[in-house]
Amino acid sequence: MSNLDNLLHENESLKNEINTIKQLILNLENENRKSWSTIIDEKVEILYEKFKDDTDMLPDSTEKYIYKKCIKIIFAMILEMKDNI
């Protein structure tokens, strides 16, 4: 390979890396724009499926709703206490 070929290959590799980094930055920016309520909803969905048990007394959707609501209430209380300190 000539120096020109090496430079062209390196240039193409760097362009790919730049595009990958740009996409990562966009993903991080989108993640930072989410409200804490949305983040709680997403995390409860993930954790519920991860730690799901076989003893169902309520439908899954109802159980998840209760978890989400409780966590949001607790989170709001913590934020309120933080602001009053």
N, CA and C atoms as a LAMMPS dump frame, in Angstrom:
ITEM: TIMESTEP
0
ITEM: NUMBER OF ATOMS
255
ITEM: BOX BOUNDS ff ff ff
-5.0000000000000000e+02 5.0000000000000000e+02
-5.0000000000000000e+02 5.0000000000000000e+02
-5.0000000000000000e+02 5.0000000000000000e+02
ITEM: ATOMS id mol type element x y z
1 1 1 N 0.83 -1.188 0
2 1 2 C 0 0 0
3 1 3 C 0.872 1.25 0
4 2 1 N 0.457 2.181 -0.733
5 2 2 C 1.206 3.443 -0.791
6 2 3 C 0.777 4.346 0.367
7 3 1 N 1.523 5.4 0.544
8 3 2 C 1.185 6.37 1.587
9 3 3 C -0.191 6.982 1.353
10 4 1 N -0.504 7.204 0.106
11 4 2 C -1.816 7.767 -0.223
12 4 3 C -2.929 6.811 0.181
13 5 1 N -2.744 5.538 -0.114
14 5 2 C -3.754 4.538 0.27
15 5 3 C -3.899 4.461 1.79
16 6 1 N -2.758 4.513 2.48
17 6 2 C -2.803 4.498 3.949
18 6 3 C -3.549 5.707 4.495
19 7 1 N -3.274 6.853 3.934
20 7 2 C -3.951 8.075 4.379
21 7 3 C -5.44 8.04 4.082
22 8 1 N -5.812 7.524 2.926
23 8 2 C -7.231 7.409 2.577
24 8 3 C -7.943 6.441 3.522
25 9 1 N -7.292 5.349 3.823
26 9 2 C -7.875 4.364 4.753
27 9 3 C -8.016 4.963 6.158
28 10 1 N -6.982 5.638 6.613
29 10 2 C -7.02 6.266 7.925
30 10 3 C -8.09 7.353 7.981
31 11 1 N -8.211 8.121 6.901
32 11 2 C -9.227 9.161 6.82
33 11 3 C -10.627 8.56 6.929
34 12 1 N -10.862 7.464 6.229
35 12 2 C -12.169 6.801 6.273
36 12 3 C -12.464 6.267 7.68
37 13 1 N -11.443 5.7 8.307
38 13 2 C -11.606 5.199 9.682
39 13 3 C -11.949 6.332 10.642
40 14 1 N -11.268 7.442 10.493
41 14 2 C -11.537 8.596 11.362
42 14 3 C -12.938 9.161 11.137
43 15 1 N -13.379 9.182 9.901
44 15 2 C -14.749 9.64 9.606
45 15 3 C -15.772 8.737 10.285
46 16 1 N -15.531 7.433 10.25
47 16 2 C -16.444 6.488 10.911
48 16 3 C -16.461 6.703 12.421
49 17 1 N -15.285 6.921 12.996
50 17 2 C -15.214 7.181 14.434
51 17 3 C -15.937 8.469 14.797
52 18 1 N -15.774 9.499 13.991
53 18 2 C -16.455 10.774 14.238
54 18 3 C -17.968 10.584 14.197
55 19 1 N -18.458 9.836 13.222
56 19 2 C -19.9 9.582 13.129
57 19 3 C -20.406 8.801 14.329
58 20 1 N -19.621 7.838 14.792
59 20 2 C -20.002 7.064 15.971
60 20 3 C -20.068 7.957 17.203
61 21 1 N -19.086 8.818 17.364
62 21 2 C -19.058 9.738 18.506
63 21 3 C -20.219 10.726 18.433
64 22 1 N -20.526 11.22 17.248
65 22 2 C -21.673 12.124 17.089
66 22 3 C -22.964 11.436 17.518
67 23 1 N -23.127 10.182 17.153
68 23 2 C -24.33 9.435 17.526
69 23 3 C -24.391 9.236 19.043
70 24 1 N -23.26 8.943 19.655
71 24 2 C -23.223 8.796 21.114
72 24 3 C -23.593 10.105 21.81
73 25 1 N -23.115 11.205 21.292
74 25 2 C -23.441 12.514 21.863
75 25 3 C -24.94 12.79 21.745
76 26 1 N -25.507 12.486 20.59
77 26 2 C -26.957 12.678 20.407
78 26 3 C -27.742 11.823 21.387
79 27 1 N -27.321 10.58 21.565
80 27 2 C -27.998 9.691 22.515
81 27 3 C -27.925 10.24 23.933
82 28 1 N -26.766 10.742 24.328
83 28 2 C -26.618 11.328 25.658
84 28 3 C -27.48 12.579 25.825
85 29 1 N -27.519 13.412 24.816
86 29 2 C -28.346 14.621 24.887
87 29 3 C -29.82 14.263 25.011
88 30 1 N -30.257 13.264 24.267
89 30 2 C -31.657 12.835 24.358
90 30 3 C -31.956 12.255 25.733
91 31 1 N -31.012 11.516 26.286
92 31 2 C -31.194 10.945 27.613
93 31 3 C -31.295 12.042 28.666
94 32 1 N -30.496 13.098 28.508
95 32 2 C -30.507 14.206 29.467
96 32 3 C -31.781 15.04 29.387
97 33 1 N -32.482 14.998 28.282
98 33 2 C -33.712 15.783 28.118
99 33 3 C -34.928 15.105 28.739
100 34 1 N -34.797 13.846 29.107
101 34 2 C -35.945 13.122 29.665
102 34 3 C -36.285 13.655 31.054
103 35 1 N -37.565 13.687 31.344
104 35 2 C -37.995 14.094 32.681
105 35 3 C -37.734 12.955 33.661
106 36 1 N -37.656 13.297 34.941
107 36 2 C -37.422 12.245 35.926
108 36 3 C -38.583 11.265 35.953
109 37 1 N -39.765 11.723 35.611
110 37 2 C -40.934 10.838 35.567
111 37 3 C -40.781 9.774 34.477
112 38 1 N -40.3 10.186 33.322
113 38 2 C -40.082 9.247 32.219
114 38 3 C -38.981 8.259 32.567
115 39 1 N -37.938 8.748 33.205
116 39 2 C -36.832 7.864 33.594
117 39 3 C -37.326 6.822 34.595
118 40 1 N -38.135 7.233 35.555
119 40 2 C -38.687 6.284 36.525
120 40 3 C -39.535 5.237 35.813
121 41 1 N -40.388 5.686 34.88
122 41 2 C -41.22 4.735 34.131
123 41 3 C -40.373 3.691 33.412
124 42 1 N -39.32 4.153 32.747
125 42 2 C -38.469 3.229 31.995
126 42 3 C -37.744 2.262 32.922
127 43 1 N -37.209 2.774 34.024
128 43 2 C -36.46 1.915 34.951
129 43 3 C -37.371 0.886 35.624
130 44 1 N -38.576 1.298 35.98
131 44 2 C -39.512 0.347 36.591
132 44 3 C -39.837 -0.77 35.61
133 45 1 N -40.05 -0.438 34.352
134 45 2 C -40.329 -1.46 33.34
135 45 3 C -39.185 -2.475 33.263
136 46 1 N -37.959 -1.967 33.226
137 46 2 C -36.791 -2.843 33.111
138 46 3 C -36.63 -3.698 34.362
139 47 1 N -36.689 -3.05 35.525
140 47 2 C -36.476 -3.779 36.77
141 47 3 C -37.618 -4.742 37.078
142 48 1 N -38.826 -4.382 36.703
143 48 2 C -39.963 -5.274 36.941
144 48 3 C -39.769 -6.586 36.184
145 49 1 N -39.373 -6.491 34.937
146 49 2 C -39.155 -7.706 34.145
147 49 3 C -37.974 -8.515 34.686
148 50 1 N -36.968 -7.818 35.184
149 50 2 C -35.776 -8.499 35.699
150 50 3 C -36.077 -9.27 36.988
151 51 1 N -36.898 -8.693 37.864
152 51 2 C -37.164 -9.292 39.168
153 51 3 C -38.594 -9.806 39.315
154 52 1 N -39.23 -10.105 38.225
155 52 2 C -40.617 -10.571 38.231
156 52 3 C -40.711 -11.923 38.94
157 53 1 N -41.726 -12.058 39.776
158 53 2 C -41.943 -13.345 40.439
159 53 3 C -43.223 -13.995 39.926
160 54 1 N -43.466 -15.201 40.355
161 54 2 C -44.614 -15.959 39.842
162 54 3 C -45.875 -15.785 40.663
163 55 1 N -45.806 -15.073 41.763
164 55 2 C -46.982 -14.884 42.601
165 55 3 C -47.697 -13.608 42.197
166 56 1 N -48.65 -13.757 41.309
167 56 2 C -49.379 -12.599 40.806
168 56 3 C -50.726 -12.466 41.501
169 57 1 N -50.858 -11.386 42.254
170 57 2 C -52.143 -11.088 42.871
171 57 3 C -52.85 -9.992 42.09
172 58 1 N -52.048 -9.221 41.342
173 58 2 C -52.57 -8.14 40.509
174 58 3 C -52.047 -8.326 39.092
175 59 1 N -52.749 -7.785 38.121
176 59 2 C -52.184 -7.804 36.76
177 59 3 C -50.873 -7.019 36.725
178 60 1 N -49.978 -7.419 35.847
179 60 2 C -48.668 -6.786 35.755
180 60 3 C -48.766 -5.275 35.552
181 61 1 N -49.66 -4.848 34.694
182 61 2 C -49.773 -3.409 34.411
183 61 3 C -50.182 -2.627 35.666
184 62 1 N -51.06 -3.194 36.473
185 62 2 C -51.499 -2.538 37.706
186 62 3 C -50.364 -2.481 38.717
187 63 1 N -49.644 -3.588 38.819
188 63 2 C -48.524 -3.648 39.745
189 63 3 C -47.437 -2.636 39.368
190 64 1 N -47.119 -2.548 38.082
191 64 2 C -46.124 -1.586 37.62
192 64 3 C -46.591 -0.16 37.879
193 65 1 N -47.869 0.104 37.65
194 65 2 C -48.418 1.441 37.882
195 65 3 C -48.253 1.843 39.346
196 66 1 N -48.529 0.901 40.248
197 66 2 C -48.388 1.181 41.681
198 66 3 C -46.933 1.485 42.021
199 67 1 N -46.003 0.673 41.506
200 67 2 C -44.581 0.916 41.752
201 67 3 C -44.171 2.297 41.241
202 68 1 N -44.568 2.606 40.02
203 68 2 C -44.202 3.89 39.421
204 68 3 C -44.741 5.05 40.252
205 69 1 N -45.992 4.945 40.652
206 69 2 C -46.625 6.022 41.415
207 69 3 C -45.942 6.21 42.768
208 70 1 N -45.642 5.105 43.451
209 70 2 C -44.972 5.194 44.758
210 70 3 C -43.593 5.835 44.626
211 71 1 N -42.824 5.401 43.64
212 71 2 C -41.48 5.95 43.457
213 71 3 C -41.555 7.433 43.113
214 72 1 N -42.508 7.816 42.278
215 72 2 C -42.647 9.232 41.914
216 72 3 C -43.026 10.083 43.13
217 73 1 N -43.89 9.557 43.992
218 73 2 C -44.276 10.287 45.202
219 73 3 C -43.069 10.455 46.115
220 74 1 N -42.318 9.372 46.311
221 74 2 C -41.128 9.437 47.164
222 74 3 C -40.107 10.407 46.578
223 75 1 N -39.901 10.336 45.283
224 75 2 C -38.946 11.225 44.623
225 75 3 C -39.373 12.685 44.777
226 76 1 N -40.651 12.957 44.607
227 76 2 C -41.154 14.327 44.759
228 76 3 C -40.965 14.813 46.192
229 77 1 N -41.181 13.924 47.16
230 77 2 C -40.976 14.291 48.561
231 77 3 C -39.511 14.623 48.833
232 78 1 N -38.605 13.814 48.274
233 78 2 C -37.17 14.072 48.461
234 78 3 C -36.782 15.413 47.839
235 79 1 N -37.282 15.693 46.638
236 79 2 C -36.977 16.979 45.991
237 79 3 C -37.52 18.145 46.812
238 80 1 N -38.703 17.978 47.366
239 80 2 C -39.306 19.034 48.168
240 80 3 C -38.501 19.271 49.444
241 81 1 N -38.061 18.181 50.075
242 81 2 C -37.259 18.328 51.29
243 81 3 C -35.919 18.992 50.978
244 82 1 N -35.325 18.625 49.832
245 82 2 C -34.052 19.212 49.42
246 82 3 C -34.195 20.73 49.246
247 83 1 N -35.315 21.146 48.655
248 83 2 C -35.536 22.58 48.425
249 83 3 C -35.774 23.351 49.713
250 84 1 N -36.265 22.669 50.734
251 84 2 C -36.56 23.332 52.015
252 84 3 C -35.383 23.341 52.963
253 85 1 N -34.318 22.697 52.622
254 85 2 C -33.164 22.648 53.532
255 85 3 C -32.281 23.847 53.328
